[in-house]
Amino acid sequence: MKVLAIAPYEGLKELVTQLAKKEKLDIITEIGDLDKGLTLARAAKNEGIDIIISRGGTAELIQRELNIPVIEIEVSGYDMLRVLTLVKKYPGKTAIVGFAQIAEGAAAVCEILNISMSSFKVNQEKDIKAILESLKLNGYQNIIGDVITVKKAESLGLNGILLTSGKESVIRAFRNAEKAYELYKKIKNNYSLPHQILEAEHIGITIYDDAKNCIYSNKYFIHHVTEALELHLDNLVPKIKKNKKSLSIVKEEEYDWKINGEEISIGDSKNLLFKLEKIEKLNKNKDNGAFSSIGVTNRNNINTFISKNEKTQKIFNYVKQYPDKDSMIWINGERGTGKEHLAYYIHVNRNNINKAPFITFDCEAMEKSMWNEWLLRLLSKENNNKDDQIGTIFIKNIEFLSMDIQKELYVYLEECQKDFQLIVSCNTNIYNQILSGDFYESLYNLLSETSFALPPLRERKEDIEGLASIFINEMNLKYGKQIVGLRKDVKEYLENRAWTGNINQLKQMINSSVLLADGYYLELGDIVEIEQEDSISDAGNSFPLFGTLEEIEKRIIQQVWLEEGKNQTRTAERLGINRTTLWRKLK
């Protein structure tokens, strides 16, 4: 029995893989949600997969579109109980939003456990956004639901908590798959000789129906060709329908393709047959990663500002009350206090630009030539035609800008007519730099029309348990764990630490502890062991050797990066790798 499990999140993939190994089942696991999951299922079907295992809307979509057995991993009462137990410690108001199975099931568990939590049932997917917008207006910050609900919640600046599937639900799906296979193999047709010949070809062969849906692709096409055809399908189809045949040469980034297309009949229907042959490999200079510190940020979680702390709440409330304010914003705070998260939260709460890009420029990592070529060009008058493509420019670690660049930036900002939000952040006491002549006072006065000072984590002790719960949830999703919270002695231990690395340090400690933990709660022994071995301790430089080689390597690279003050050039030189490789491994 060959099975493909399509998981909508990384942690479910990890859990399925672990349990399949224990059960000695031949299961391939991929990550994909909805359309991506359907694409994976189509490819798997063409490669001889017998059964698909998936979850929620993805399972329903595959079952509707493909003629292959699909087994659903359900959300059980155990799964709901675990998530509800964890979310009890989240700060802020929480609601459950989902279709009947989720909403009614979660409401029943809440009633049994005497948990006060609102539940909202969704009848159609199109209704989800309106419900979430209403909840946001009524002060809700946390939304529990399925993948679709969580994505929509996060797009509105809410904190989404996914109802994950535990091992009980996965094992039940395995058993159902075994039963389905026994029935399926009795009616499954053997591969014909022509089919085997097509599969062995070293050119791409595919067939589309009249509605441009792919109904067959050979292995070569799936692995090497798919995008080359799909990008040009709309241009090729009219030619074939007019002349019954077509021959085209399509130039792609790395290869040119010769595409033969013709109309064929299968039964009573007309179909399109394509044969694609690679004819040339292009020589192309690769990106050397010079601009790796610049990019459009895509974040889902902005949970640093779900807070019980009075200072943080004042900032949070100010941003919510004045989402359209156009003043330039200065954010000050120690490293790891969440300045970039706050900048992004400001971005998504500006209603008129919440779909526009959020572009980050890290002054610590950028060279002067990069600055001149990118940021000043974006701000200059001659490029105002690009302004409608920019939502927010976030200038990170502005204290690292040289004085000449500071003065150039001041002139540009004074002269240009900008139509975007500008936010800057600083890790140090900027007044000392102004007094020492290292920072241009006029630029500071211009950029700090509105300013925020984020408190360090040691002044936000009331938030530590809530933040830890949020990070636990993230790791549960990533690694298939089912941790539901902290023991009381762990909570007290964390609240009494100095946290010189602030939220980043807390997150690293929680992440490492979740990987180590075996039970449903983080125990003090898990935390202490990580503190003794991991690089997050204040004095230690050793690394825990649990996890995969890739995970250990990433921890080492991140430690060197922190030791070099997050300077990518120095980090790459010290590690003996190029900046492109470093940037990829830090992602």
N, C-alpha and C positions, 0 to 999 in steps of 0.2 A: 504493500500500500504506500503510494507516494502522495504526501500531503504537503500543501503550501498553507502556512498560517500567515495571514496578513493582519498585522497589528497596527492600530491607529496611533500608538505612542511607544516610545523606546522601551519603557519598563515592561510592557506586556510581551514584547519580543523577547526580552531577557528571560522572563518567567516561563514562556512557552518553550524556549530552548532548553532551559534547565530541566523542566519536567519531562520533556520529550526524551532527553538523554537518560533520565532515571527509568522511564517507561520503555526504553529501547525501541522507540518509534522513529521511522524515517520521515522526519518533518523538517522542511525548509521554512525559515521564518524571515519575513520582510516587513518593513515599515511602510505603510501607505494608508491614506484616508480617502474615502469616497472615490473621485475620479482616478487618483493615483493608484488606489487599491484595485480599481477595475482594470486599469492598464496592466498591473502586475498579474492579475488573474487571467487576463487574455493571453499574455505571454506564457504563463505557466500551463494553461490548457494546451497550447500548441506544442509544449515540450513534454506532454504526457503525464501531467499531474492528474491524479485520480480524484482528490477531494480538496476543497478549499475550506479552511477554518478562518472565520473573521468575527467582527463584532459590530453591533448596532447598525447604523445606516449604511456602512460599507458592505456588510453581509447582505443586507436587503438589496442594494444596488447590483451586486454581483449576481445574486440569485435571479434578479429580474432580467439581467442583460445576457447571461451566459447559460448555456446548457451543460452545467456541471454541478455535481452535488456540493452544496454549501452548508456548513455546520456553524451555528452561531455560538459564540462565547457570551453567555448571559451575565447580567449584573445580578448577583444573588443577594439574599438578605445578609449574608456574612459580609459581602463587599460594602453594602450600605452601612452596616454597623461600624466597620473599620473607619470609613471616611467620616461619618458623623462623630465618632469618638475623637478623631484627630481635630476636626474643625471646631469642636467646642472651645478650643483654646485660641482660636483666631480672634483678633480684635475686630470690632466693628460688627454691623448687622449682616446676617447671613440668610440667604433664601435658596430653596431647592427649585429648579426650573427644569422641566422635561416632559416628555410624552407620558402617557398614562402609566406604563409599567414602572418608570422611574419615580415620577411624582407621587403616585399612590403608594408604592412600596416604601419609599423613604418616609412619607408621612406616617405610615403605619408603624415603622420602627421608632420614629420620634415619639409617637403616642405611647408605645409600650415602655420606652425608656424615660418618659416624662421629660423629653427635650423640647424646649420651646424654640421652634424654628418654622418659619413660614414655607409653604409649599405651593407652587403654581403649575398647573397642568397646561401643556401645550397640545393643541389639536392638529396644527399644521406648522411646518417649519417656518413659513413666512410670518407667523405670529410671534416668533421668539424675540425679534429685535424690539418690537413695541413693548413687550412685557419687561424686557431688560431696561429700556429707557425709562419706563415708569418706576421701576425699582430704584434706579439710580437717583431719580428726582426725589424719592422718598427716603434717601439716606442709606440705602443698602450698598455694601462694599464688596461682599463675598458672594459668589454664585456657584452653587453645586449643580453639576449637570453632565450631559454626555459631551462628546467631542464638539459637535456643532454648537451647542449652547455655550460651552467654555470659550470657543474661538470668538463668537459674537460678543460675549461678555468682555473679553480682553480688548477687543477692538473699540469698546466704549469706555475703556479706562477702568473697568471693574476687575476684581481679582477672581479668576476662574479656577474652580477646584474640580478636577475630573473624577467622576465615579469610576474607579479602576476595578478590574476583575482580578480576584485572587485565585490561589491555586485550586480551590474546590471547583470553581467555575471552569477553569481550564481543563482539569482532569475529566469533568463531566463531558466537555466538548470532545475530548479524545475518545471516550467510550461511544458517544453518538457517531463519531466519524468511523469507528471500526464497524459499527452496525450498518451504516450507510454503504460502506465499501463492499460488504458482503453481498448486498443487493445489487450495487452498481456493477460489480465485475461480471455478474451473470448476464447483463445486457450490453456491456461495452463491446463495441466492434473491434476486431483485430485490425492493426494497421495493414493497409494494402501495400503491395510492392511499389506502385507508383508514388505513394506517399513517402515511403522510405527513400526513394530516389530523389524526390524533391528536398527532403530533409538533408541529404548528403551534398547537395549542390553548394558551390562556393560563389554563387551570385545570390542577390536578394530576390526572392519571389513572394509576391503577396497578391491577394484578391480582395477587392472591395465590392460591396453591393451598390445598387443604384443610389442609395442614400449616403454614400461615402463612409459606410461602416466597414471596418476590416473584418472579414470572415475567415481568412486564413493567411498565415505568414510562416515561411520556413525559418529554421534556426538562424541562418546567416542574416536574414532580414532583421529579425528581432535583435540580434546582438550588434549589428553593424550599420543598419541602413535606415531604421524607422524615421528618424527626424529629417533625413535628407528628402524623403518623399513627402511627408506630411506638410512640410513648409511650403511645398509647391503644388499640392494636390489640386487646389482651386484653379490653377492655371492649366494643368494637364488634362483634367477631365473634359472640358469643352472641346479640346482638340481631338480627343479620342472619339467622343460622341459624334463629332462632325465627319471625321475621316475614317472611323473604325480602328485606326492605328495611329501611333505617334512615336517619334524618336526625338529625344531632347537631351541636351547636355546641361547639367545643373552644376554651378560652381558653389562649393561650400567652403567653410573656413579652412579645412585641412585637405579635402579631397574634391576632385571633380567626379561626377557620376553620369554615366550613360544610362538613360532611362527609356526602355521600350515599353510602350503601353498598347493594349488592344482590348477590344470588347469581345467577351465570350459569353456563351449561353450555358447556364446550369439549370436544367429543368426548364421551367417556363420563365425564368428571370434572366435579365441581362446583367452581367457583371463585368468588372474591369480588372484585367490581369496586368501586373507590372513586373518587369524584370530589371533589376538595377545592378550595374557592374561598375566597380571602382576602376578608374582609368588613369588617375594621376594623383600623386601626393604633393601638396604645395609646400614649399619652404617658406616658413613664416617666422619672423622674430617674435619670440615669446615675451610676455610681460615679465619684466624682471622684479616686479613687486615694489617698485619705487613709490607707489602711491598706496601702499597697503594700509597706511594709517588713516586714509580718507575713505569714507563710504557712506551709503545710506543705511542707517541703523534700522533693524527690524526687531522690535522687542515685543514680547507678549506680557511679561510680568513687570509691574511697577509697584510691587507690594511693599517696598521700603516705606511707603507713606501710608500704609494701613497701621495706624499708631495710636497708642494710649498716651503718649508723651505730650505734654501741654505745648512745648515749643514747636514740635513737629506738626501737631494738629493745627496750630495757628498758620503755619506755612501752607499746609494742605488746604485749609478752609479759604485762605486768601486766593489761592490759585483757582479753586472751584468757583468763587464768587466773581472773579474778574477774568473769565477765560479769553476775552477779546482784547485785553489791554495790550497796546502796541509798544509800550516802553521797553527799552533794552534792560536785560536782567543780569545781575551779578550774583553768583552763588559761591559762598565761601564755606570751607569746612575741611577737616582733616581728611587724609586719604582713607577711602573705604566707607565714608559716611553716606554715600548715595547721591552725590551731586549730579551724576549723569542720569540717574533714574528720575531725579526731580526735573531736570531739563526736559526729559522725554514726557514726563507727566504734564508739564506745562504745554508741550507741543500737542498732545492728544486732546487736551481740554480747550484748545482754541478751536471753536466750532467751525470757523471758516477755512481752516487749513488741516483738519484732522486726517485728510487723505493724502496730504502732500509729503514729500520726503523730509526726513530728519537727518541732516548731514553733520557729521562730526569731524572737526579738525583738531588733532592732538598736537599742541605746540611743542610738547616734550619730544615727540617722535619726528616732527617735520623739519626738513632742512629748508634753508632760506629760498632756494630755487623752487621748491615745491610750493611754498607759501605764495611766492610771486605768481606762479603759473596758475594756481587754482583759486585760492580764496580771494585775492585781490581782483582777479578776473571776474569772479562771480559778483563782486560788489561794485565793479566799475560801471560808469554810465553807458559805455558802448555795448554792454551786455545786458541791459535792462530787459531785452526781449526774452531773457531766460528766467526772469523773476517769477513768472507764473508757475515755473517748475520747482520752485524752492519753497518749502514750508518754514523750516527752522534751521538756522545755522548755529551749531553749538561749538564754541571755541573752548576747548578743554585745556587745563593747565596753562593758562595764559601767562603765568609768572615766568615761563621759560622763553617768552618772546624777547628777541634782542631789541635794544632801544630804537634802532633805525626802523625796524619793522613796526614797532609800536607807533612811531610817529607817522609812518606811511598809512597805517590802518586808521589813525585818527583823522587824517586828511580825507581819505576815501569815505569814511562814515559821515563826515561833515558835509561832503559834496554830493554824494549819491542819493538818488531817490529810491529808497528800498521798499519792497513790498513783501517783507518776510520778517519773522521773529529772530532777533539776535540774542543769544544767551551765552554767557561766559562763566567759567569756573576757575577757582584758585585754591590751592592747598595751603598757602602760607599766609602770614600776616602782611597784607599788601601795604599797610601804612609804613611798616619798617622799610620795605623796598622803595617806597616813594621818598622817605626821608634820606635813604642812602643813595638816591639818584639812579636806582636800578629799574624803576617803573615810572612811566610818563604820567604825571598827575592829571593832565587834561584828558588823557584817554580814560583813566579810571573814572573821572567825574562824568564823562559822556556815557560810559557803559553801565554805570551803577544808578540809573534812574530809579530802578527798583532793585533792592538787594535782599538776599536771604543768607542767614548763617545757620548751617545745619549742625545740630549738637552731636558730639561724639557718642558712641554707644554706651560708654560708662555713665553718661547722663540720661540714658534712656533705658534704665534697668527694667522698667515696667513693660518694655516691648520685647525683651529677650525671649520669653517663652513663645510669644506669638510669632516672632521672626523664625525661631527654631522650628515651629510647627510648619511654617510655610516652606522652609528649606527641606524638611523631612518629606513633605508632599512632593516636591520637585524630584527628590532622589527616589521616592517610591515609583514615580512615573518613569524615571530613567532606567532603573535597575530591577523593576518588578518586585520591590520589597513591599512589606505590609506593616511598616512601623506606624503606630497610632499616637505616639507622644513621648514625653519625658517622665522619668520617675521624679518624685518630689526632691530627692537629694541632688539629682542632676540639675534641676531648675535652680535650686539654691546655689549650687556650685558655679553655674554659668553666670548668675547674677552678681557674684562676688569677684569675678575676674576683672582685670584692668582693661582688656580689649584694646591693646595698642593698635591693632589692625582694623578695629571697628567692625562694621557689618561684614566686610569681606572675610575677616578672620573668623567670625562666628560661622559664616556659611561654610568655609573650608573645614572647620572642625566638625560641624554637623554632617556634612557630606561624607567625610572620612569615617565618622562614627557609624553612620547608617550602613555603609559598606561592611563594617566589622560586625554589626549587631546581628544576633540570631533570633531574638524574641520579638514581641510586639512593641516593646518599649525600649528606649535608649537607657542603658544602665550606667551607673557611675563608672564602673570598670571599663566600659567602652570608651568613655570620654578620657579617662585618665591614661589609658593605653595609647590613645591617639596623641595626647599631649606629650607623652614621654617619647614617642617615636616620630611623630610627624613634624614637618617643617613649620607648622603654625605655632609651635611653642615659642616663647619669647627668646630663648637662648639656643635651642637645639637646631641642628642642621641635618639630622639624619632623616631618612625617608622610609615610610612603611613599605614593605615589600609584598603586601597583599594586592589582589587585583591582577589585571592583565599587564603584559609588557607595555602596551600602549598607554594604559592608565598610569603606570609608574613613571614612564618617560614624560608624560604630560605634567605630573607633579614636579619633577626635577626642573623641567623647562620653566614652569611658572615660578619656582623659587628663584632661579637665576634671574628671571625677568624682574622680580620684585627687588632682588639685591642690586640690580643695575638701575634702580629707579624707574622701571618700566620703559627704559630706553631700548628700542628694538635694535638699533645699530650695534650698541655695545653688547647686548645679549647675544645677537647672532655671531659676532666676532668671538665672544668667549666660548660659545658652544661649537664653533667651527662649522656653522651652517649658513646658508644665504637667508636674506630677509624674507623671501617668498616662502621658503620652507618654515621659517619661524612663525610667520603670520598664520599659515595654514594650521600649524600644530597648536597655536594659542587659541584658535577659534573654539 
